[in-house]
């Protein structure tokens, strides 16, 4: 997380402010769209049905296309 410029508290905030989600290119994973400091971010998550959790795989700032 540190090398991407955020910490756990900021990641939790991004998850709370999620605006959309979509299936990822990887089967079983999803991309959550959010924002931090006014810039768009994407968070890749994977459901853990056995643990009833959502596992964060990675998060990155979305560059303009």
Protein Blocks (a to p, Z undefined) as FASTA:
>chain_A
ZZnopafklmmmmmmmpcbdcddfbghiacddddeehiacdddddddfknopacdfbdcd
dddZZ
